[in-house]
Amino acid sequence: MVRVTVVGAGVVGLTCAVRLLEDGHRVDVLARDLPLETTSAVAAAVWYPYLAFPRERILDWSAASYGVFAGLADVAGTGVTMRAGTEVFRTPQEDPWWRAAVSSLDKVAPPPGYADAWTFLAPVVEMPLYLAWLAARVEELGGTITRLNLSALPTGPDVVVNASALGSRLLAEDSSVTPVRGQVVLVEQIGVERWWLQSKDPATYVIPRSHDIVVGGTEEPGDWSRTPSPATAAAILARARGLVPELAGAAVLRHRVGLRPARPSVRVERVGDVVHCYGHGGAGVTLSWGTADEVATLVGQ
Ligand SMILES: Cc1cc2nc3c(=O)[nH]c(=O)nc-3n(C[C@H](O)[C@H](O)[C@H](O)COP(=O)(O)OP(=O)(O)OC[C@H]3O[C@@H](n4cnc5c(N)ncnc54)[C@H](O)[C@@H]3O)c2cc1C
């Protein structure tokens, strides 16, 4: 049994905490922002390996998470569902590089204006519910979550897991982790069951949840503003209605902005008594169980 302090209560920190508690370690989570205040709470969040590197590691981590989420979809109260959806493209496509991570992927007739499309079953993770479930799981397993704004990583007897995302610019003195701003619009649920995704030119997605639909999005490197832009929201809605016309009848509920912690490569590395786990970019949910497994291995060394 190791004493572990996890810094960060987003999806990455909480998943590491649960994984480490399940291994029998003692875990305390310290975080400036509590789970529902984090970037993670803004995530759409569909399983999709997006804006995270390098691919060979992302593939394994994404595949591991896919398996765990498929299991969690059968557990009441997690906010995880397995949903079929369609990814569309303006140009013809080969199979995606992450094909091996999903159980099946089938080409389908593209909608008007698109050159290609495929469908697959993906975990859709309703983040407010899921983060609350993860936090409750931490406490049920004997861990703690405390609000604390740190100016440096803790030192002392514990192994420290640094899951502070953009906070690693300060806490790990790592200026290679930078924000990629993402804005979304939440609209009322009007009976949409399938997710829709156009991952580029520009990225547009429609992710149905139990009581609302997340409509996105943007990818704005180096922009630190968390203020929603009305013009951006209008452009997002126009693109999304092009993809899913029935959204025209859905009332707008809220606007949200999050800052993705982008890095040239996701950092999962042990340096002395610190295990770093940050820089998950646009795929923190998608990678969360895979990177937590690796953190657990590094803590146990
Ligand atoms: C609009 C949008 C849509 C997205 N959609 C998806 C999606 O569909 N699928 C997907 O997989 N991903 C998606 N993402 C990406 C995903 O949200 C991120 O990759 C993920 O949230 C990163 O999680 P994290 O736990 O590393 O960081 P965060 O959620 O940012 O958590 C970081 C934690 O560290 C703490 N911290 C930082 N500094 C300090 C400090 N000095 N002291 C104490 N604590 C500190 C924070 O308070 C916080 O608790 C999306 C992101 C956005 C913005």
The ligand as an SDF file (V2000), in Angstrom:
LIG
                    3D

 53 58  0  0  0  0  0  0  0  0999 V2000
  -15.7890   21.7160  -25.5990 C   0  0  0  0  0  0  0  0  0  0  0  0
  -15.0170   20.4840  -25.2390 C   0  0  0  0  0  0  0  0  0  0  0  0
  -15.4510   19.2520  -25.6980 C   0  0  0  0  0  0  0  0  0  0  0  0
  -14.7160   18.1010  -25.3840 C   0  0  0  0  0  0  0  0  0  0  0  0
  -15.1920   16.9090  -25.8130 N   0  0  0  0  0  0  0  0  0  0  0  0
  -14.5110   15.7790  -25.5050 C   0  0  0  0  0  0  0  0  0  0  0  0
  -14.9990   14.5200  -25.9300 C   0  0  0  0  0  0  0  0  0  0  0  0
  -16.0430   14.4260  -26.5930 O   0  0  0  0  0  0  0  0  0  0  0  0
  -14.2910   13.4070  -25.5880 N   0  0  0  0  0  0  0  0  0  0  0  0
  -13.1400   13.4790  -24.8570 C   0  0  0  0  0  0  0  0  0  0  0  0
  -12.5330   12.4520  -24.5890 O   0  0  0  0  0  0  0  0  0  0  0  0
  -12.6540   14.6670  -24.4400 N   0  0  0  0  0  0  0  0  0  0  0  0
  -13.3020   15.8130  -24.7480 C   0  0  0  0  0  0  0  0  0  0  0  0
  -12.8270   17.0350  -24.3630 N   0  0  0  0  0  0  0  0  0  0  0  0
  -11.4880   17.0910  -23.7300 C   0  0  0  0  0  0  0  0  0  0  0  0
  -11.5520   16.8420  -22.2480 C   0  0  0  0  0  0  0  0  0  0  0  0
  -12.4710   17.7070  -21.6620 O   0  0  0  0  0  0  0  0  0  0  0  0
  -10.1630   17.0620  -21.6260 C   0  0  0  0  0  0  0  0  0  0  0  0
   -9.1770   16.3100  -22.2980 O   0  0  0  0  0  0  0  0  0  0  0  0
  -10.2060   16.6270  -20.1630 C   0  0  0  0  0  0  0  0  0  0  0  0
  -11.2040   17.3420  -19.4770 O   0  0  0  0  0  0  0  0  0  0  0  0
   -8.8650   16.8140  -19.4510 C   0  0  0  0  0  0  0  0  0  0  0  0
   -9.0680   16.3360  -18.1510 O   0  0  0  0  0  0  0  0  0  0  0  0
   -8.0590   16.6650  -16.9790 P   0  0  0  0  0  0  0  0  0  0  0  0
   -8.5730   15.9580  -15.7790 O   0  0  0  0  0  0  0  0  0  0  0  0
   -6.6690   16.4180  -17.4360 O   0  0  0  0  0  0  0  0  0  0  0  0
   -8.1600   18.2580  -16.8100 O   0  0  0  0  0  0  0  0  0  0  0  0
   -9.2090   19.2020  -16.0660 P   0  0  0  0  0  0  0  0  0  0  0  0
  -10.5980   18.7200  -16.2210 O   0  0  0  0  0  0  0  0  0  0  0  0
   -8.8780   20.5750  -16.5420 O   0  0  0  0  0  0  0  0  0  0  0  0
   -8.8300   19.0770  -14.5320 O   0  0  0  0  0  0  0  0  0  0  0  0
   -7.6170   19.6150  -14.0420 C   0  0  0  0  0  0  0  0  0  0  0  0
   -7.6430   19.6180  -12.5290 C   0  0  0  0  0  0  0  0  0  0  0  0
   -6.3860   20.0970  -12.0560 O   0  0  0  0  0  0  0  0  0  0  0  0
   -6.6430   21.0800  -11.0620 C   0  0  0  0  0  0  0  0  0  0  0  0
   -5.5430   22.0330  -10.9250 N   0  0  0  0  0  0  0  0  0  0  0  0
   -4.9200   22.7330  -11.8800 C   0  0  0  0  0  0  0  0  0  0  0  0
   -3.9890   23.5530  -11.3380 N   0  0  0  0  0  0  0  0  0  0  0  0
   -4.0280   23.3380  -10.0010 C   0  0  0  0  0  0  0  0  0  0  0  0
   -3.3240   23.8980   -8.8850 C   0  0  0  0  0  0  0  0  0  0  0  0
   -2.3940   24.8360   -9.0570 N   0  0  0  0  0  0  0  0  0  0  0  0
   -3.6190   23.4470   -7.6370 N   0  0  0  0  0  0  0  0  0  0  0  0
   -4.5650   22.5030   -7.4510 C   0  0  0  0  0  0  0  0  0  0  0  0
   -5.2840   21.9620   -8.4920 N   0  0  0  0  0  0  0  0  0  0  0  0
   -5.0140   22.3710   -9.7260 C   0  0  0  0  0  0  0  0  0  0  0  0
   -7.9060   21.7560  -11.5730 C   0  0  0  0  0  0  0  0  0  0  0  0
   -8.4900   22.5570  -10.5620 O   0  0  0  0  0  0  0  0  0  0  0  0
   -8.7240   20.5350  -11.9610 C   0  0  0  0  0  0  0  0  0  0  0  0
   -9.3230   19.9750  -10.8160 O   0  0  0  0  0  0  0  0  0  0  0  0
  -13.5330   18.1950  -24.6280 C   0  0  0  0  0  0  0  0  0  0  0  0
  -13.1030   19.4340  -24.1490 C   0  0  0  0  0  0  0  0  0  0  0  0
  -13.8370   20.5760  -24.4640 C   0  0  0  0  0  0  0  0  0  0  0  0
  -13.3730   21.8870  -23.9250 C   0  0  0  0  0  0  0  0  0  0  0  0
  1  2  1  0
  2  3  1  0
  2 52  2  0
  3  4  2  0
  4  5  1  0
  4 50  1  0
  5  6  2  0
  6  7  1  0
  6 13  1  0
  7  8  2  0
  7  9  1  0
  9 10  1  0
 10 11  2  0
 10 12  1  0
 12 13  2  0
 13 14  1  0
 14 15  1  0
 14 50  1  0
 15 16  1  0
 16 17  1  0
 16 18  1  0
 18 19  1  0
 18 20  1  0
 20 21  1  0
 20 22  1  0
 22 23  1  0
 23 24  1  0
 24 25  2  0
 24 26  1  0
 24 27  1  0
 27 28  1  0
 28 29  2  0
 28 30  1  0
 28 31  1  0
 31 32  1  0
 32 33  1  0
 33 34  1  0
 33 48  1  0
 34 35  1  0
 35 36  1  0
 35 46  1  0
 36 37  1  0
 36 45  1  0
 37 38  2  0
 38 39  1  0
 39 40  1  0
 39 45  2  0
 40 41  1  0
 40 42  2  0
 42 43  1  0
 43 44  2  0
 44 45  1  0
 46 47  1  0
 46 48  1  0
 48 49  1  0
 50 51  2  0
 51 52  1  0
 52 53  1  0
M  END
$$$$
